[in-house]
Amino acid sequence: MDRKQKIIAGIVGMTVCPIMYFYLLEAYTHNGFTEVRPWSQFFNIILFELVAWILFFLFRSAKWALRTEGIVAMTAGLANAYVYSFRSLPLVPWDIYSVKTAMSVADNYDFMPSVRYVVVVLGFVAIISAVRFFDLRLEKLKWYAGLAAAVVICIILSGVTYVLQQEDFQNRHRMYNKLFTPVYMWQVNGFALTMVMELPYISVDKPDGYDKKAAEEQLMAYQKKAKENDAQTKNKQDPNIIVIMDEAFSDLAILGDFQTNKDYMPYFHSMQGADNTISGYLNVSVCGGNTANTEFEFLTGNTMAFLPQGSVPYQQYVKHNIEALPSYLTGLGYETYGMHPYYASGWDRDTVYPLLGFEHTAFIEDYTDREYIRKYVSDRSCVEKIKETFEQKKTGKPMFLFNVTMQNHGSYSDAYDNFIPDIAVEGASSESLSAYLSLIAKTDQALEELITYFKNVNEPTMIVFFGDHQPNDVVAEPVLRLNGKSSRNLSEEDTKLRYQVPYLIWANYEIDTKTEEDTSANYLGMKVLEAAGITLPAYQEFLKDFEKGYPILSAVRTEAASSPEISKNEYRQLQYYELFDKGN
């Protein structure tokens, strides 16, 4: 083969092999041709091509560049396939923090390869072996010249990566960017592109002016203030606190007027303004998904406003013990329970709940005699589990129980023998909207059953009920259209409404009745402790003061007083300390 033929063969190999590597990597688990979206296929190939040329100029050899990229792609794809088979989730950048743990439990898994894995590996081996025919070398190029060329392409790769991480660019090119469904994100974007899109969420930078010692001193001052306030507290009960964060529970009437054949949440409506009840709208940071982020804000007092958009703290940042409501209440003598009628691995709850201080956890296998609505455990079964837990707890010892439900989880378009929607909306023929509102009606009945039960309980008990987020656009769109709007071009004010869900705090003893007490999820835990007459921990005492200047703060909404006394950066600094620096 003469020099010209080698050049042609080398260029062909440098062009074709990276494309083949991309499709082979995807082939471990799915068909990249049909399942990865067209633009995403193109961007994956660009990434593979740029890496190949970086290696080419580093090694000054097409053969060794393609071999190296092939081995890396083969290994990464196989590792991702095994991880997916073990935990039903693909590899993500922040898995780097879990390598030590993964190695310690590797012996518990079966690594026998499937036929598909073997076929794909053989495909890689065949290509890696064939690249010996692409023997293009830059023998006359000095090493430093090759390095300089590789650096230039690295800069280009960095620029491409930056563009691929921009939300507007992702939306324009139909790149799926919802981290709360990592499997689907990986399947339609491809492995390499998904990793690039997730990289910005791997860490959080320190806030401006952050000082660990200053944060500790500030919290000590607030702890002293909390004790002083406690001496003046009159309503000291140490009640049982039962919290239900209900999946997708919302009142879509907040988006605009619509008429139904019957009220879809009559009991909840009757409780708004009832005696011994605090009610209002809760501003959350997510819509249509990312349940764990509302959970995180409520339990810790932290806000998603200071964390990267699309991040999920449970999966990325909660890696050590963090002070939260369950850990604090455990220290006060409460029995603490974290409950969810679905799989323990969802949002890594089986790992995260103990780090937040829950003494006891219960997941789907712990729900005996469970009732299903569609394919999820019903809210009524959650009520029965709560009653059972209360009746089995130690007499006289208060409990804090946090229950995340599943009944109302999307999607809402499928038909089921065990669920017949009975709520209809005038002027809207949407089956999804009808199904959603019918599910909300069943939740409303379950809530009435729970509160009725605890009205007859002698122990002081407080029930907190709120939704994690509104349903997706498919459900909301018919309501918006009835009001001359569309989810595609909502105003800023209408967009804020998509992030509001109703909440209530009810007690079976006397507390101040309040209505229209709008707040955000990061403050709700503090408000619960305050309503229960429980001394606030230092961080929550700080939030009590901070809320005066910023009564609402979420990832999508900030409402500020005319002249806040405490800056948002102070909150950001204390949150960084609580989440990343405390105890380290």
N, C-alpha and C positions, 0 to 999 in steps of 0.2 A: 504494500500500500504506500503510494507516494505521499509527499507532504500535503498536497492539495486534498487528496482523498481523506487523510487523517483529520484535516481541519473540518471538512464537511461532516465526516462521521462524528467527530467530537461535538460539533455544534448540534447535530441531530440528537446525539445522546444526551447532551446537557439540556435540551429542550423537552425531549420525550420522556426520559426516565423520571424526572420530578413529577410529571403528570401521572405516570403509572404508580409512583409511590403514594400519591394522594389517594387514588381510588383503591389501591390495595389496603392502605391503612384503614379506610372506612369499611372495607369488605370484611374485616374481622366480625363486625356486628350487624351491618346493614349495607344496602346498595347505594353508594354515593351518587351514581348516575340519576337515580329516580327519587331519592329521599332528600338529598341536599339541594337547597334552592339554587337556581341558576347563577345568580350573582355571587352567592356564597361559594359555589364551585370555582368560579373565576378567581375570587380573592384567595382561596386556599392555594390554588395553583400558583398565583403570583408569589405567595409566601414561600412555597416550595422552590420555585425558580430562583428567587433572590438568595435563599440559603445555599442552594447548589453553586451559584456563582461566587458567593463569598468563600466557600470551601475550595472552589477551583483556583482562585487567586492565592489562597493561603498555601495549598499543596502544590500549586502550579501543575496540576495533573487532573484531567477530566475523570480518569479511571478511579483515582483515590477519592476525589470529591463525591462522585456518585456512589461509591461503595460506602463511604462514611454516612452520607445522607440516608442511604437505603437501610443500613444497620440501625441507625437512630429511629427512623420511621417504623421499621419492623418491630423494634423493641418497645417503643412508646405505644404503638397501636396494640400490641399484645398485652402490655401492662394495663392499658385502659380497658381492654376487653375483660381481663380477669377481675379488675376492680369493679366493673359494671356487673359481672356475674355474681360477685360476692355481696355487694351492698346495693345493687340496683341503681347506682349513681355512677356517672363517669368521673374520670380524673378532673380535678380542678386545680388551679395554681396554688391555692392555700393548702392543698394536701401535703405540700412540702413540710408543713408544721407537724404533720402526723406520721412522718416516715418512721420514726423510732417506735411509735406505738404499733404501726403496721407490721414492722419486722418482728415485734415481740409476739404477735398473734398469728404469724404466717403459718406456723405448724398446724393450726386448727383448720386449714382450708385444703381442699382437694384441687391440685393443680394439673390433673389429668386433662390434656388438651382435647378439645372437640375435633371432629373431622374438619369442620370449617376452619378452625385455627390452623390445623396442619396444612390444609390446602393453601391458605393465604401465606403462611410462612414459606412454603415451597415456591410460591409465586415470587416472593421477595428474593429468595435464594437464587432462583433462576435469573432474575434481572441483575442481581449483584454479581453473579458469575459472568453474565453476558457483557458487562461493562468493560471487560478486558479488550473488547473490540474497539472501544472508544478511547484509544490511547493517545489523546491529544495532550501534549506537554508544552509548557512554556520554559524550556530549558535555558533559553538565552535571557529570560527575565530575571533580574536580580531579586533576591528575597524581599528586600525593602520596597521594591517597586510593586511586587505582588501584595505585600502587606498594605501598602498605600491604596491599591485598587480595592482590596477587601474592606478597608475602612470606609472608602467612599460608598460602596454598596451597603455597608452596615448603616450608614447615615440615611441612605435611601430607604432601607428596610425600616429604620426608626420612624421616618416620615410616613411611610405607608401604614405602619402600626398605629401611629397617632391618629391618622385619618380614620382608620377602621374602628377606633375606639370612640369616635364622636357620635353622639346619639342621633343627631340630624342626618348624618351620612348613613347610619345604620337603618334608619326609618325609610330613607329614600330608596335604598337598595334592598329592602325587604329582608334585612338581617334580623333574626329573632333575638331580642335582647332582654328577655324576662328571666332573671336568675332564679326565680322561684320554681321554675320547671327546667332544671338543668338537663334532664334526659332529652326532652324535646329540643331544647336549645342546641345541644350537641348534635342531635340527629339531623336537624335541618340546616345547621351552619357548617357542620364538619368539625373535626377535632382541632385542627390547627387554628382555624379562625376563632372558634369558641375560646380557646386558651388565650388568644390575643385580646379578645373582647373582655375577658374576665380579669386580666392582669391589673387594671387600675384599682381593683378592690382588694388586693392582697395585703395592703397595709394602710395605716393612717398616719399622716405626718403630725408632729407635735404642733400645737397652736402657737401663735406668736406670743413671745414673752413667757412661755411656760416654765415653771420652776416647781419641782416636786416638793421641796420643803415649804414653799409658800402655799401650795395647795393643802398640805397637811395642816399647816398653821391656821388657814382659813376654815377648814373643816372643824378643827378643835374649837375655834371661836363659836361656830354654829352649834356644836354639841353643847357648849355651855349655855347658849341661848335657849336650846331646846329644853334643857333641864329647868331653866328659869320659867319658861312658858308652862312646863308640866306642873309646876307648883300651883299654877293658877287654873289648871283644867278642872272643870266641875263634873263633866260627864264621863267618869272613869268606869268602864264596864268590863274590859277585856272580853269582848263578845266573840263568839264564833264568827269567822269571816268566810263566807262562801262566794267565790267569784266565778262567774260563767262568762267566758269570752266565746260568744256564739258565732259559728262560721257563717260569714256573709250576711249576718243579720243587719238589716237597715230598713228605714222607712223611705221608700222612693218618692213619697209625696214632697220631700224636700226639693226635688228636681223640678216640680211643676204639678199642676192640677191634673187629676185623672179620676174617673169614676169606676168603682167596682160593684159587682153584684152584692157583695157583703164586705164588712170590715175585715181586713186580713190580720189585724193585730189589736182587737178590741180590748183585751186585758191590759196590754202595755199602755195603750192610750188612756185607760182608766187610772193607771198608776201615776201618770204624769200630773203632779199636783196633789196626789193622795197624801194623807197624814204620814208623818215619819218617813218621808221619801224625798230624796234629792234627785232631780232629773234635768236633762239638758241634752245637748249634742256634743259628741266627742269628735274632735278633729284628729284624724289618723294620717299616717304618712304613706299609705298604700291604697291601691284600688284594684279590685279584681283578683288579688293574690298577695303573696308574701305575708301570709298570716303571722309568721314568727316575728315580724318586725313590730307589729302592734303589741304582741305578747312581750317582746323585749322592752319596749318603751314603758308599758304598764308596770312590769315587775321590777325594773331597775331604776326608773326615773330618768334614764338617758333618752336623748332624742336623736332620731334619724337625720335631723337637720344638720348635724355636725359630722355625718358619716357619708361616704361616697354613694352617689345615686346608684341604686341597683344592688347594693351590698346587703348581705344577710348576716348580721352579727352572730347569730347562733352557729353558723357554719364557719365564720371567718375569724371572729374576735374573742369569743368566749372560750378561752383555753385554760383558764385557771379559776379558782374560787372568786366570785364577785358578790359584793354586798347587794342584796336584793330583798324584796319583801319577805320571801320565805326564810332566808338566813337570819334576817333581823328578828322576825317573829319567833323563830325557833329559839333564839337567845332570850326571848321574853317568856319562854315556857309553853309556847304553842306547839301542837302537833301539826306538821305541815304535809300537805298532799298535793302532788301534781298529777293530773289525770287527763287522759285523752283516749277516746274510743277508736283509735286507729293504731297503725304500726309505730313501735317505739323509735324506729330509726328516722321517722319523719322530722325534717329539720334538725336532726341530731339530738332530739329531745332526751333520749336515753343517756346521752353524755352530758348535755347541758343542764338538765334539771338538778342533778346532784351538785353541780358547780354553783347553782343559784341558791342552794340550801334546802331543797326539798328532801325531807326525811323519807317519805314514802312516795312511790310512783305507781301508777296503774295505767296499763295500755289495753289494747283490744282483747287480748287473751284473758284479762282479769275481769271483763264484763260478762258475767254468767247470765244465761237466759236473756240474751240481748235481742231486742226487736230491731228489725231493719226497715228503713224506708228507702226505697230504691236499693242501692247497694251499700248504704252507710248506716251505721248504728244510729238509732233515733235519739232525739233530744229527750224524749220521755225515758229512755233507758239510762241516759245520763242522770236524770232526776232520781231514778230508782237507785243508782249507784251512789249518789250523794247522800240520800237518806240512809242507805245501808252503812256507809262509812261513818255517818254521824252516830248511828245507833250502836256501832261497835267500838267507838272511841272510848277513852278513859273518862269516866264520869267526873265532871267538874273541871276537866282540863280543856281549855279552849282549843279550837282547831282553825287552821287556815287552809282552805281547800281551793285550788285553782283548777278549773275544768275547761278544756278547749273542746268544743263539740265538732261534729263532722256532718250532721244530717243535711245541711244546706249547701254542701260543697257542689260546685259545678261539675259537669255541665248540666244544663237544664232542658236539653232538647230531646233526650231519649224517652221512650215509653217503658213503663214498668207495670207488672201485674199487681204489685203491692203498693202502688201509689197512683191515685186518680186525681189530678188537679181539679179543684172546684171553685177557684177564684177566677173570674173573667173581668177583663178591662174593656169598658165601652170604647169602641173606635179603634181597638188594637187587636189584631188577630194573632199576636205572637204567642206561640206555645211555650217558649222559654219564659216569658214574663208571667204567664199564667201559672206555670209550674213553680217558679220562684216564689210568687206571692202565696201560693197554696202551702209551700213548705214553711214560709214565715208564719202562716196561721197555725200550723202544728207546733212550731216553737212557742208561739204565744200561749197555747194550751198547756204546754209543758211548764212554762214559767208560772202560770197560774197554779198549777198543781204543787210546784215547789214552795211558793210563798204561802199557799193555804196550809201546807204541812207545817211550816215553821211558825205560823201564827199560833199554833197550838203547842209549841215547844216552850218549856219553862226557861231554858238557858237563853240568855241574851244572844241574839243572832242577827248578823247583818248579811244581806244578800246584795251582791254587786253584779249587774248584768249589762253587757254591752256587746256590740258587734266588732269584728276585727277589721272589716272593710265592706264596701258596697260590692255588688256583683259586677261582672264584666259589662262591656259596652253592648253586647248582644241583648242583655236583659234591659239595660237602661235606655237604649235607643228608642224603643216605642214610646216611652214616657216623654222623652225629650221631643220627639216628633209631634206628639199631641200638643206640645207647647211651642211649636215653631222653631225648635232647635235641633242641633245634630252634634253628636259626640266628636265629629271631625273638625268643628270650628266653634267650640265653646269659648265664651268670653272668660276672662280671668276670674271673675266673680262666680260664674257658673261652674268653672272647673273646681273651685274650692268646695262647692256643694257636693261634688262627686267623692269627696274625702271626709264626709261627715256621716256619723252613725249615731243613733240615740243610745243613751245610757241611763241607768237608774241605780240609786243606792237606797235600799229599803232596810228598815230594822223592825224587829218585833217588840221594840221598846221605844221610848220617846227620844227622838232626835229632831233637830230643826228641819222643817219642811222648806225646800227650796225648789223653784222651777226656773227654767231657762238659764241654768248654770252651765253655760257652754265652756268647754275646756279642751285640752289636748291630752293625748294618751300618756305623755311623760309626766303630767301632773296628777293623773287620776289616782295613782297609788297613794300619793301624799294626801289627797282629799279623803280617801277611804280611811287612812289612819287617823286623820284629824277628826272625821265624823265619829269614829269609834272611840275617841278620847284616849288614844294611845300616843305616848311620847314619840315624837318624830326623831328618826336618826339624823345625824348631822347633814347629810346630803339632801334629805327631804326637807329639812328646816331651811336650807339654802334655797331650795325650789320654791318654798312658800314665800320667801322674800322676792325672789326673781320673778315669780308669776305676777307680782304687782305691776311690774314694768312691761312684761310680755305675757299677757293673759292667755295667748295661744301661740304655740311654737311647734311646727311640724316640718317635715321635709318639703311641704308644698305651701305652707301658709305661716306668716308671721304677723301677729297683731301686737302693736306696741303702744304703750301709753305716750303721752306728749313728751315726757322727759324721764325715761327710765333711770333709776338710781344705780342699777347694776348692768354692766355691759354684757352683751352676748358672749364676748370673748372670755369673760370670767367663768361663765357656764361651760363654755367649750373646754377651758383648761381643767376645771374640776371633773368634767366627764372624761377627759383623756386620762386623768389620774385614776379615777375609779375603774375605768375599763382596761387600761394598759399598764399602769405603773404601780398601783396599790399592791403591796405585798411582794413586789418583785425586787 
